[in-house]
Amino acid sequence: MSDNQLEQIIGKARRLKELRRAKERVRQLERELRGEPPRPEEPTWVPEFLRTQVSSGLANLTSADMTYYAMKSDLAHSREPSINVSTRSLLAGGPRAT
């Protein structure tokens, strides 16, 4: 397909979109002339994968989650500063102690 043909197709698509928009505007003006209430705006369409998922309750904790929370709790109550600092930095995603 040549560039010229592509430009023609794109131009026709744009004109069609403009005509559809103009047709809807004419319908809206006709409704206003008749005294009808304005039609509510339709919500913007959002693809299914972008819609928020509604959960039915609390998320289930895995054993890995429980281990992480137990370690974090133990460190919060630890009295040894050297272990506390290096392990805390690991849990926080910071640099590793060498």
N, C-alpha and C positions, 0 to 999 in steps of 0.2 A: 504494500500500500504506500503510495507516495505522500509526501508532505502536503501537497495540494489537496488530496482527497481527505487527509486527516483534518486539515483546516476547515474544509467544507462540513465535515461531520461535526466537529466541535462547534462551529458557527450555528449549525442547525439545532444542535442540542441547547445552546444558549438561547436562541430565539424561541424554541419550544418552552423552555423554562420561563422566559419573560412573558410569553403568551398565557401560560397557565397562571402565573402570578396576577396578570392583568385581569383575567377572567374571574378569579377569586375576588379581586378588588371590586369589580363590577357587581358581583353578587352581593357583596357586603354593602355597597352603596344602595342597591335596590332594596335590601332589607331595611336599611335606615329610612329610605323614602316611604316605605310601607308602615313605618313605626314599630317594626319588630325589635325586640331586645337584641343586643349584640350577642353573637354566638361566642360561647366561651372558647378560649384558646386551647388547642390540643397540646398536651405535654410533649416535650421534645422526646423523640424515640431514642432509647438507650439500648444497645445490644445486651443480650442476656448475660454474657460473661462479665459485663461491667456493672451489673445491678448488684446491690448489696444483698447478701444472703442473711435471712432471718433464721437465727438458731432457736432451737426448742428448749434451751436451758444453758447450764454451765458447761464449759468445755471439760472433757475428761483429762485428768492428769496422767501422764505416763510415768513409768518407774524412773526414767531419765530425769523428768522434771522434779520428782521427789528427791532424787540424789542431789541435784543442783541446789534445791532449797535447803536440804539438810546440811550440805557443805557450807552454804552461805550463812546459815544460822549458827553453825559451829564456829565459823570464823568471826562472826560478830561478837561471840562470847569468849573468844580465845584471848589468852594473856601473853602469848609469845609474839612480840612485834615482828621478828624476822619472818616467821611463817605467815603471819597475818598479812604483811605488805606484799610479798611475792604472790601468794595465792589469791589475794584480793585483786591484784592487777590482772591475773589470769581470768578470774571470773568476770571482771569488768571489761575484758577484751583489750586490755592495755598491753604494754610490752612485757615480754617474758623475762623473768629473773634468770641470770646466768651464774 
